[in-house]
């Protein structure tokens, strides 16, 4: 499956270097992507698709649908690809169905990402961008989306009195605090923990 990066770049009458400068990628990367020597990571696909104003799946060569809006509404999507002559049935190419799912996954992932970035410092965002550059597939994004949604739903249930959800969230909270290095503060909050500090004045006697 050949991508459409070169095709769209030539339509805009851009050199590889000019495209690279516009999307914040290296000239060598654009060359490798066009020649199939390297597969772009998800964030590189995202930058290129936004620049060309096309769906990622169109840019990847997976879909023939160039209009991004078609992927925003399932009915519009179906109407644009339905090849069935029977009005009672819908028939469409398998690759387009897969493209719709992948576009949904990508849109959901970047919606979560936008929320996270609103509460992220510049240093944290740089670190996040570095990690994002390693995400290379839709299954990876789908896994992150699933975990995020389920934890969000579980937190809502916990806050509204569901004991099973509350127990799970409490366990998760401890795991997160340990991961973030905040578990030492939990010890200070625990009334059963007594911390004895020897006064410097007593040390001299």
JONOR-V809960 format. One record per residue. RES is the residue in three letters. SS is DSSP state (~ for helix, > for strand, _ for the rest). PHI is phi in radians with two decimals (* if undefined). D_FIRST is the distance of its C-alpha to the first C-alpha in Angstrom with 2 decimals. Layout:
res->{RES	RES}
ss->{SS	SS}
phi->{PHI	PHI}
d_first->{D_FIRST	D_FIRST}
This chain:
res->{UNK	UNK	UNK	UNK	UNK	UNK	UNK	UNK	UNK	UNK	UNK	UNK	UNK	UNK	UNK	UNK	UNK	UNK	UNK	UNK	UNK	UNK	UNK	UNK	UNK	UNK	UNK	UNK	UNK	UNK	UNK	UNK	UNK	UNK	UNK	UNK	UNK	UNK	UNK	UNK	UNK	UNK	UNK	UNK	UNK	UNK	UNK	UNK	UNK	UNK	UNK	UNK	UNK	UNK	UNK	UNK	UNK	UNK	UNK	UNK	UNK	UNK	UNK	UNK	UNK	UNK	UNK	UNK	UNK	UNK	UNK	UNK	UNK	UNK	UNK	UNK	UNK	UNK	UNK	UNK	UNK	UNK	UNK	UNK	UNK	UNK	UNK	UNK	UNK	UNK	UNK	UNK	UNK	UNK	UNK	UNK	UNK	UNK	UNK	UNK	UNK	UNK	UNK	UNK	UNK	UNK	UNK	UNK	UNK	UNK	UNK	UNK	UNK	UNK	UNK	UNK	UNK	UNK	UNK	UNK	UNK	UNK	UNK	UNK	UNK	UNK	UNK	UNK	UNK	UNK	UNK	UNK	UNK	UNK	UNK	UNK	UNK	UNK	UNK	UNK	UNK	UNK	UNK	UNK	UNK	UNK	UNK	UNK	UNK	UNK	UNK	UNK	UNK	UNK	UNK	UNK	UNK	UNK	UNK	UNK	UNK	UNK	UNK	UNK	UNK	UNK	UNK	UNK	UNK	UNK	UNK	UNK	UNK	UNK	UNK	UNK	UNK	UNK	UNK	UNK	UNK	UNK	UNK	UNK	UNK	UNK	UNK	UNK	UNK	UNK	UNK	UNK	UNK	UNK	UNK	UNK	UNK	UNK	UNK	UNK	UNK	UNK	UNK	UNK	UNK}
ss->{_	_	_	_	~	~	~	~	~	~	~	_	_	_	_	~	~	~	~	~	~	~	~	_	_	_	~	~	~	~	~	~	~	~	~	_	_	_	_	_	_	~	~	~	~	~	~	~	~	~	~	~	_	_	_	~	~	~	~	~	_	_	_	_	_	_	_	~	~	~	~	_	_	~	~	~	~	~	~	~	~	_	_	_	_	_	_	_	_	_	_	_	_	~	~	~	~	~	~	~	~	~	~	~	~	~	~	~	~	~	~	~	~	~	~	~	~	~	_	_	_	~	~	~	~	~	~	~	~	~	~	~	_	_	_	_	_	~	~	~	~	~	~	~	~	~	~	~	~	~	~	~	~	~	~	~	~	~	~	_	_	_	~	~	~	~	~	~	~	~	~	~	~	~	~	~	~	~	~	~	_	_	~	~	~	~	~	~	~	_	_	_	_	_	_	_	_	_	_	~	~	~	~	_	_}
phi->{*	-1.57	-1.39	-1.91	-1.05	-1.11	-0.99	-1.27	-1.10	-1.18	-1.08	-1.58	1.01	-1.96	-1.42	-1.06	-1.15	-1.11	-1.14	-1.01	-1.13	-1.26	-1.86	1.33	-2.09	-1.45	-1.01	-1.11	-1.07	-1.03	-1.07	-1.11	-1.09	-1.16	-1.56	1.29	-1.44	-2.58	-1.64	-1.07	-1.31	-0.98	-1.16	-1.20	-1.02	-1.07	-1.07	-1.19	-1.14	-1.14	-1.13	-1.44	1.02	-2.34	-1.12	-1.01	-1.16	-1.22	-1.08	-1.29	1.53	-1.40	-2.09	-1.78	-1.57	-1.62	-1.48	-1.06	-1.10	-1.11	-1.52	-1.47	-2.38	-1.08	-1.13	-1.13	-1.12	-1.06	-1.10	-1.39	-2.14	-1.13	-1.96	-1.37	-1.54	-1.61	-1.13	-1.54	-2.29	-2.03	-2.40	-2.61	-1.07	-1.04	-1.12	-1.29	-1.12	-1.14	-1.10	-1.08	-1.09	-1.16	-1.15	-1.08	-1.07	-1.13	-1.12	-1.14	-1.05	-1.33	-1.17	-1.09	-1.09	-1.08	-1.13	-1.09	-1.18	-1.14	-2.06	-2.17	-1.26	-1.09	-1.17	-1.13	-1.18	-1.10	-1.14	-1.12	-1.08	-1.10	-1.24	-1.08	-1.15	-1.66	-1.33	-2.17	-2.49	-1.15	-1.03	-1.12	-1.12	-1.09	-1.13	-1.12	-1.04	-1.07	-1.08	-1.07	-1.12	-1.18	-1.17	-1.07	-1.13	-1.14	-1.12	-1.08	-1.08	-1.12	-1.29	-1.90	1.77	-1.31	-1.15	-1.11	-1.17	-1.10	-1.10	-1.15	-1.16	-1.08	-1.14	-1.13	-1.05	-1.16	-1.12	-1.14	-1.08	-1.18	-1.09	-1.49	1.34	-1.75	-1.14	-1.15	-1.28	-1.10	-1.14	-1.21	-1.39	-1.34	-1.14	-1.39	-1.58	-1.99	-1.82	-1.76	-2.00	-1.34	-1.28	-1.06	-1.12	-1.22	-1.22	-1.48	-1.82}
d_first->{0.00	3.83	6.59	9.76	12.34	13.70	13.89	15.84	17.83	19.02	19.97	22.24	23.50	23.00	22.83	20.72	24.05	24.98	21.83	22.31	25.94	25.27	22.99	24.81	22.27	22.92	22.19	20.80	18.36	16.98	16.77	15.00	12.40	11.80	11.80	9.53	12.92	13.18	11.49	13.65	16.06	16.66	19.51	17.68	15.06	18.23	20.05	17.43	16.91	20.73	21.28	19.14	20.47	17.29	15.86	13.69	11.21	11.23	10.84	7.83	6.18	7.17	10.40	12.15	15.28	16.37	19.79	20.13	23.37	21.84	20.68	24.24	25.86	24.84	26.89	25.46	21.93	22.98	24.84	21.95	19.66	22.44	22.36	25.44	28.55	30.77	31.90	32.58	29.03	25.66	22.54	19.01	15.41	14.52	11.32	13.76	16.28	14.13	13.31	17.11	17.97	15.78	17.33	20.69	20.29	19.49	22.37	24.75	24.04	24.75	27.80	29.24	28.43	30.33	33.31	33.37	33.28	36.31	38.45	37.11	38.96	37.42	37.55	35.97	33.19	32.45	32.30	30.10	27.62	27.59	26.79	24.15	22.25	21.77	20.11	16.43	15.41	16.26	18.51	20.54	21.13	21.94	24.46	26.11	26.32	27.94	30.49	31.38	32.00	34.03	36.18	36.81	37.96	40.02	41.71	42.72	44.24	46.02	47.57	48.79	50.61	48.28	49.76	46.83	44.46	47.11	47.47	43.73	43.55	46.59	44.96	41.76	43.93	45.59	42.31	41.07	44.42	44.36	40.81	41.88	45.20	47.23	48.89	51.96	52.72	52.74	55.60	57.60	57.18	58.39	62.13	62.73	61.81	64.79	64.21	67.40	67.67	70.68	72.51	73.05	76.76	77.37	75.96	78.91	81.62}
